[in-house]
Amino acid sequence: MMPVLYRVINLNLFLIILAFFIPDKTFAQVEIFGFGGYEIASDVQVTQGQLNIYSNPNYGAGISFEVQRGVQAEVFWIGQQTPMELKRNNGLTEPLFDVGIHYFQAGAVYEFRQNSKQRAFPFTSFSLGATLFSPIDSDFSEEWRFSITFGGGGKFYLSDNVGVRLQARLLMPLNFSGAGMWCGSGGCSVGVGSWATLLQADFTGGIFVRLGK
């Protein structure tokens, strides 16, 4: 918990400091943001039972730019490290390993903002990209999956350049399919049924900085 909190605090402090050193109007439509929060996950049905991915803190960062009034394009990354366990069909629970879950996304944000002077307003977001499942144990292989996200939240300007961004998102890595999910020198640890889908959601808050005036 504490290492994640330190990362988020350091990133937000960096963004605030950056706002004072890059005032060029050329960057007036660009925002950079960092955030931290909590990420939860559904169970995934597998051939041996249920694969449980624990809920845990997450963090991330991104950059966005305005493509037309009220619409921004953005790219961002979300990271989480969390334990996994297998609830077998015979009733026994088997701890597996810690896994890093990383979302690499590109998408759009629609701001419900009446004018440029409005200091607080809601927004919605959509993105698509890839999700990396990276076991901390190097004996197991990494897995990439196509993913999409849907979200919404609010932005609250504290000054002309700095604000707070609060957001909730649905995170959807798609199409877990095939005979194995993580494999190493000793064989595959989990067999996954075709078309199983993992659902995650996160609730985050952080700082955004609009570069320029």
C-alpha positions in Angstrom: 0.0 0.0 0.0 2.7 2.5 1.0 4.9 2.1 -2.1 1.8 2.8 -4.3 0.9 5.9 -2.2 4.5 7.2 -2.5 4.4 6.8 -6.3 1.1 8.7 -6.6 2.3 11.5 -4.3 5.6 11.9 -6.1 3.9 11.9 -9.5 1.3 14.5 -8.4 4.0 16.8 -6.9 6.0 16.5 -10.2 2.9 17.6 -12.2 2.3 20.6 -10.0 5.9 21.7 -10.2 5.9 21.2 -14.0 3.0 23.6 -14.3 5.2 26.5 -13.1 8.0 25.8 -15.6 6.1 25.3 -18.9 3.9 28.3 -19.4 4.2 28.4 -23.3 0.9 29.0 -25.0 1.8 26.4 -27.6 0.9 23.7 -25.0 -2.3 25.4 -23.9 -4.5 22.5 -25.1 -2.4 19.7 -23.6 -3.0 18.1 -20.2 -0.9 15.7 -18.3 -2.3 13.8 -15.4 -1.4 11.3 -12.7 -3.7 9.4 -10.4 -4.0 6.7 -7.8 -7.0 4.7 -6.5 -8.4 1.2 -6.0 -9.0 -1.5 -8.6 -11.4 -4.4 -8.1 -11.9 -7.5 -10.2 -14.5 -10.2 -10.9 -13.7 -14.0 -10.6 -12.8 -15.8 -13.8 -14.3 -19.3 -14.4 -11.6 -21.8 -15.4 -11.5 -25.5 -15.9 -10.3 -26.2 -12.3 -12.6 -23.8 -10.6 -12.5 -20.0 -10.1 -9.5 -17.8 -10.6 -9.7 -14.9 -8.1 -7.7 -11.7 -8.6 -7.6 -9.7 -5.4 -8.7 -6.1 -5.3 -5.8 -3.7 -4.6 -4.6 -0.1 -5.1 -3.6 1.0 -8.6 -1.9 4.1 -10.1 -1.2 5.6 -13.5 -0.5 8.6 -15.7 -1.4 9.9 -19.1 -1.5 12.8 -21.5 -4.4 14.3 -23.4 -5.0 17.1 -26.0 -8.0 18.9 -27.3 -9.2 17.8 -30.8 -12.3 20.0 -30.8 -14.2 22.0 -28.2 -15.2 19.7 -25.4 -13.5 16.6 -26.9 -10.0 15.4 -25.9 -7.9 12.5 -27.2 -5.8 10.8 -24.6 -3.3 8.0 -24.0 -2.8 6.6 -20.5 -1.4 3.7 -18.5 -2.9 2.0 -15.4 -0.7 -0.3 -13.2 -1.6 -2.7 -10.4 0.2 -5.5 -8.5 -2.1 -8.0 -6.8 -2.1 -11.7 -5.6 -4.1 -14.4 -7.4 -5.6 -17.6 -6.0 -7.4 -20.6 -7.5 -10.6 -21.8 -5.8 -10.7 -25.4 -7.0 -13.9 -27.3 -7.8 -13.2 -29.6 -4.8 -13.5 -26.7 -2.4 -9.8 -26.1 -1.7 -8.2 -22.7 -2.3 -4.7 -22.6 -3.7 -2.6 -19.4 -3.6 -0.8 -18.9 -7.0 1.4 -15.8 -7.4 1.4 -12.0 -7.5 0.7 -10.6 -11.0 1.2 -7.1 -12.4 -1.8 -5.9 -14.5 -1.0 -3.0 -16.9 -3.4 -1.3 -19.2 -2.1 0.7 -22.2 -4.9 2.6 -23.6 -5.8 5.3 -26.2 -9.2 7.0 -26.3 -11.4 10.0 -26.1 -12.9 12.2 -23.3 -16.0 14.3 -23.7 -16.2 17.2 -21.3 -19.7 18.6 -20.4 -18.3 22.1 -20.1 -20.4 25.2 -20.9 -17.4 27.6 -21.4 -13.7 27.9 -20.7 -14.3 29.8 -17.5 -16.2 26.9 -15.9 -14.2 25.5 -13.0 -16.0 22.2 -12.3 -17.7 19.9 -14.8 -18.4 16.2 -15.5 -16.9 14.1 -18.3 -17.2 10.7 -19.8 -14.5 8.6 -21.4 -13.9 5.6 -23.7 -10.7 3.9 -24.7 -9.2 0.8 -26.3 -5.8 -0.9 -26.2 -4.0 -3.8 -24.6 -3.6 -5.2 -21.2 -0.5 -7.0 -20.0 -0.7 -9.7 -17.3 2.8 -10.1 -15.9 3.4 -12.7 -13.2 6.0 -11.5 -10.7 7.4 -15.1 -10.6 9.7 -15.2 -13.7 8.9 -18.9 -14.1 5.6 -18.0 -15.7 4.9 -16.4 -19.1 3.3 -13.0 -19.7 -0.1 -12.7 -21.3 -1.4 -9.8 -23.5 -5.1 -9.2 -24.1 -7.1 -6.7 -26.1 -9.1 -4.4 -23.7 -11.5 -1.5 -23.6 -12.6 0.9 -20.9 -15.6 3.0 -20.2 -15.6 5.7 -17.5 -16.9 9.0 -16.1 -16.1 11.5 -13.5 -15.4 15.2 -12.8 -12.7 17.8 -13.2 -12.2 20.6 -10.7 -9.8 23.4 -11.5 -7.8 24.8 -8.5 -6.1 27.4 -10.7 -5.8 28.3 -14.4 -3.3 25.4 -14.9 -3.9 22.8 -12.1 -6.9 20.8 -11.2 -8.2 17.6 -9.6 -9.6 14.7 -11.7 -11.9 12.1 -10.1 -12.9 9.1 -12.1 -14.6 5.7 -12.1 -13.9 3.2 -14.9 -15.0 -0.2 -16.1 -12.0 -2.1 -17.4 -12.5 -5.0 -19.7 -9.7 -7.3 -20.9 -11.5 -9.5 -23.6 -11.4 -13.1 -24.8 -9.4 -15.2 -22.4 -9.3 -18.3 -24.5 -7.1 -21.3 -25.1 -5.8 -24.2 -23.0 -3.5 -22.4 -20.7 -3.2 -19.0 -19.1 0.2 -18.9 -17.4 2.9 -21.5 -18.3 6.4 -22.1 -17.1 9.0 -24.8 -17.0 6.8 -27.0 -14.8 3.8 -26.7 -17.1 0.7 -24.5 -17.1 -0.7 -23.4 -13.8 -4.3 -22.5 -14.9 -6.4 -23.8 -17.7 -8.9 -21.2 -19.1 -12.1 -22.0 -20.8 -12.8 -20.3 -24.1 -14.4 -16.8 -24.2 -14.0 -16.3 -20.4 -13.9 -12.5 -19.7 -12.4 -10.7 -16.7 -14.1 -7.6 -15.6 -12.3 -4.9 -13.5 -13.3 -1.5 -12.2 -11.3 1.3 -10.6 -12.0 4.4 -8.7 -9.2 7.0 -8.9 -8.3 10.6 -8.0 -5.3 12.7 -9.0 -3.8 15.9 -10.3 -4.0 17.2 -13.9 -2.0 20.0 -15.3 -2.9 22.1 -18.4 0.4 23.2 -20.0 0.4 26.9 -20.9 -2.1 29.6 -20.3 
